[in-house]
């Protein structure tokens, strides 16, 4: 799933899918992304149990988890709201903070 806001707003390479080289022919969306060096992947649902795990661990605050996982509180907020997917390294650090496996924190659904 591609959101419209990933396209530049104007000029070459805008949402009309023209590459910046001046070529006005239509190109495939995949090409549009590859020209810019972006990778395209299918959207997967990744759910997490971070909020539940915080409360099961002496009602750990978002700030405490952030400090222990070496990220910001805003990152924890975004993760809990499902608005952000962590890097693999951050996902492992969060699991380590709780002393559980990665799969106990994050669940992948196709």
PyMOL commands that set and color helices and strands:
alter all, ss='L'
color gray80, all
select helices_A, chain A and resi 4-6+29-35+50-56+62-69+73-80+88-98+102-105
alter helices_A, ss='H'
color red, helices_A
select strands_A, chain A and resi 45-48+106-109
alter strands_A, ss='S'
color yellow, strands_A
deselect
rebuild
show_as cartoon
